[in-house]
Amino acid sequence: MSDLKSLIPRNKHDLDAIIAIQEAGYPAIAPILDELMEWTADGNWPVAGPLARFLSTLGEPVVDPILRVLRGDDPTFKYSCLVGIVSALPIETLRALESDLRRLTVNPSPENKAEAVHEEAEAALLRLRS
């Protein structure tokens, strides 16, 4: 596990870590998925985009970490997750998020509304309908 911890970015500019994460691949990175998700919380961080794109390719293994974000209390993280990861998920994987996406769309909290979480959740649901 200590070797895996070395894969976690050290700072928001640690693009070398993203390369190492991609090379390690799944299932090797399974134990650190939640920690990797944290590095996608701010879409402005240089590591966020490449890491989000990689995580979106994992399919079903990324569903639970995404659900923890969507069910959490950080609307900025939810927005970044929806834009960076959920928007690129294959449809089969996206289906597993449908009820949470619907909840965010139908009954958004004022904080989620302020961050446009409901709009991004709706965009994901539209992908399911097409």
C-alpha positions in Angstrom: 0.0 0.0 0.0 2.9 2.4 0.7 3.9 2.1 -3.0 0.4 3.0 -4.0 0.5 6.1 -1.8 3.5 7.3 -3.9 1.1 7.5 -6.9 -1.1 10.1 -5.2 -0.2 13.6 -6.5 2.0 15.5 -4.1 0.5 18.9 -5.3 -1.8 20.3 -7.9 1.0 20.6 -10.4 2.2 16.9 -10.1 1.5 15.8 -13.6 4.2 13.1 -13.3 1.9 11.4 -10.8 -0.9 11.2 -13.4 1.4 9.4 -15.8 2.4 7.0 -13.1 -1.3 6.4 -12.2 -2.1 5.7 -15.8 0.8 3.3 -16.1 -0.2 1.5 -12.9 -3.8 1.2 -14.2 -6.7 -0.5 -12.8 -7.0 -2.7 -10.6 -3.7 -1.6 -9.1 -5.1 1.8 -8.2 -8.3 0.5 -6.7 -7.3 1.0 -3.1 -6.6 4.7 -3.7 -9.5 5.7 -6.0 -11.2 7.9 -3.3 -7.9 9.8 -2.7 -7.4 10.2 -6.5 -10.9 11.6 -6.8 -10.0 14.3 -4.4 -7.5 15.6 -6.9 -10.3 16.3 -9.3 -12.2 18.5 -6.9 -11.1 21.7 -8.4 -11.2 21.8 -12.2 -8.6 24.6 -12.2 -5.8 22.4 -10.8 -3.5 21.2 -13.6 -3.8 17.5 -12.4 -7.6 17.6 -12.3 -8.4 17.4 -16.0 -6.0 14.6 -17.0 -6.9 12.6 -13.9 -10.6 13.0 -14.4 -10.3 11.9 -18.0 -8.4 8.8 -16.9 -10.9 8.0 -14.1 -13.8 8.3 -16.5 -12.3 5.4 -18.5 -12.4 3.0 -15.6 -16.1 2.2 -15.9 -17.9 0.4 -13.1 -15.1 0.7 -10.5 -15.4 4.5 -10.4 -19.2 4.5 -9.7 -18.9 4.2 -5.9 -16.3 7.0 -5.6 -18.5 9.2 -7.8 -21.6 8.4 -5.7 -19.7 9.4 -2.6 -18.9 12.8 -4.2 -22.5 13.3 -5.5 -23.9 12.4 -2.1 -21.4 14.6 -0.2 -21.8 18.3 0.8 -19.2 20.0 -1.5 -21.1 21.5 -4.4 -17.9 22.6 -6.1 -16.6 19.1 -6.0 -19.9 17.7 -7.3 -19.8 20.2 -10.2 -16.2 19.2 -11.1 -17.0 15.6 -10.8 -20.0 16.0 -13.1 -18.1 18.0 -15.7 -14.8 16.2 -15.6 -15.7 12.6 -15.0 -19.5 11.9 -15.3 -19.8 13.7 -18.6 -17.3 11.4 -20.2 -18.5 8.1 -18.7 -19.8 5.4 -21.0 -23.6 5.1 -21.1 -23.5 1.7 -19.3 -21.6 3.2 -16.4 -23.7 6.4 -16.4 -26.9 4.3 -15.8 -25.6 3.3 -12.4 -25.7 7.0 -11.4 -29.2 7.7 -12.7 -31.1 8.0 -9.4 -28.5 10.3 -7.9 -28.4 12.4 -11.0 -32.2 12.6 -10.9 -32.2 13.6 -7.2 -29.7 16.4 -7.9 -31.8 17.6 -10.8 -35.3 17.4 -9.2 -34.5 18.7 -5.7 -31.2 20.7 -5.8 -30.1 22.4 -2.6 -29.5 26.1 -2.7 -25.7 25.4 -2.6 -25.9 22.9 -5.5 -28.1 25.3 -7.4 -25.6 28.1 -7.0 -22.8 25.9 -8.4 -25.1 24.7 -11.3 -24.8 21.1 -10.1 -28.4 20.5 -11.1 -27.7 21.7 -14.7 -24.8 19.3 -15.1 -26.8 16.5 -13.6 -29.6 17.2 -16.1 -27.0 17.2 -19.0 -25.9 13.7 -17.8 -29.5 12.5 -17.7 -30.1 13.8 -21.2 -27.2 11.6 -22.4 -29.1 8.6 -21.0 -32.2 9.5 -22.9 -30.5 9.9 -26.3 
